[in-house]
Amino acid sequence: MKSEAITSEQLYSSKNNISINENNFANSIFQMNIEALRNTFSPYAKIEEFLNRTFENVSQMNVIVLTGTFLLMFTGAFLVYDLQPEFEAFNLSRMESTLGLGFLIITTALLAFKASFFLYKGYLYLKYKPIESVSDELLPTTTVIVPAYNEGKLVYQTLLSIDASDFPETKLQLLAIDDGSKDDTWYWMQQAKKELGDRLTILQQPKNQGKRHALYRGFNLGTGDVFVTIDSDSIVKPDTLRNLVSPFVTNENCGAVAGNVRVLNNKKAILPKMLNVSFVMSFEFVRSAESMLGSVLCTPGALAAYRKTAVFACLPEWIDQKFMGQPSDIGEDRAMTNMILKQGHHVLFQKNAYVLTDVPEQYKGLYKMFIRWGRSNVRENLMMAKFVFKNFRKESKFGARLLFLSQFLTIAMTIPFLLFMLFFVAMHPILFVSSTLLGILIVSSFPVLFYAKKHNLSEALWAYSYSILYTFGLFWIGTYSILTAAKSGWLTRELPQKN
């Protein structure tokens, strides 16, 4: 029997009461803004109505950040216009040297490739449709594995949200594994066990060994034909599981499925607001396009599903994976995806399988998360290079190779672009700042419009702030990740040190 300890409204909301009802997604503030503008005649009333809706329930600090963002970008645009002679002189000086000319040619070619590839992804996105849920009779037996480390009470909320899934009880096995936590995670797992009874099995690692080993234990204990992994700081909707595993029924060659990740704690802190917009772009646009190519490059740890036979075909290699002679304790999701792609399976994305997950609220936690992702990206692109140009799949391999080339070129040009940026800053600081701000205004307008059309206009504006933060505050992540790719360590989830 499903737990009745908390209401469904409480269960499917974040710590700050974030609703994840699909109707809220569809009836976004953007649509209401359009309707209001159509029905209002006075231009002043239009502006007032727009501003009221845009900044409704937004704190003073949020307004300050957004206002500062727009002031910066429009100042940059003005400076670009005002400094046209300096730009022309800078371009001429670059053209005068062979090195500068070569860099300009490479940069232009790369930008042309990226722009063309972006248009192609847009075409694929328009063609994408998630697979609808199959009937209860056709749903595969499923094992859900929830690894947890220093998660506290949130793991309890995660487990109860899974228990409340619209999924046949006889076909669902739920395993929660405490990876040697130092806080009260095990206590909250026990509380969930008291409420869920035999529907939940809880296990405790003798010591902290890392998320990969916790999942490995779950894989070996799982009895389902499909394995679903969910992070212990994530909340799923009632229909998430059935939507997530349905592609395994409709596509015999489907080896893995990525879920649709949104931010859980995005009501108060500014960084989660920015990341929420970024996640929508990353998942609903990028992974939709990748799914059309059957080659989603990463099934996220927050929510992913794997065919059991595909997992066991690579499980020994996955658990013993090493990089430069050292055991890999990061990037277990990207590694599993790579190994399943290598088997020739399709890896798909289900837009209708939602999960809300916690993200860092402070800069330090954010850059540590990005460093971990960056190192994993470097490692797994090197691994992918070993098979992507071979005959790893019977069907077309063009899409997988194109996706690989895009990521590989981005990594390869990271350090040269950083050096060029530092040179640009040293020689022409005002030109650099102004042109960069104008570029952010132009490039970030697409994710703003994309998010606004699908969800919410006021939240979409955070894409501009996020781009400024990433460009000026996290620009070093890519280079640092490349230079330290051999380093391990989760970097986050450690308890704060007592003074």
Order of alpha helices (4+ residues) and beta strands (2+ residues): alpha-alpha-alpha-alpha-alpha-alpha-alpha-beta-alpha-beta-alpha-beta-alpha-beta-beta-alpha-alpha-beta-alpha-alpha-beta-alpha-beta-beta-alpha-beta-alpha-alpha-alpha-alpha-alpha-alpha-alpha-alpha
